[in-house]
Amino acid sequence: MKIFLILVIVAMVLGIIGAVAEGLLYLLFIGILVFVAALVYLGMHGRRSGRRHLR
């Protein structure tokens, strides 16, 4: 969960900088990719922890 929160914060910071700063639009796209990676991580981690509780 800690890694997920760090990834989301990094994505938000990159997104804000990319949207505000002129010429740094690529940071917005990197922020979006980091956010998607965080969601994938959360999905995979949630599935594993759910299986452990069923045993």
C-alpha positions, 0 to 999 in steps of 0.5 A: 500500500505504501508503494501505491501511495508513493506512485500516486503522489509522484503521478500527481506531481508530474501531472501538475508540473506537466500541465502547468509548465510550458514545454513540459507536456511530456511530464503529464504523459509520464504522470499518467503512465505512472498512475496507470502503473500504480493502479495495475500494482494495486490490482495485482497486489489486491488479488494476491492478498485476497487469495491468502485470506481464502485459505 
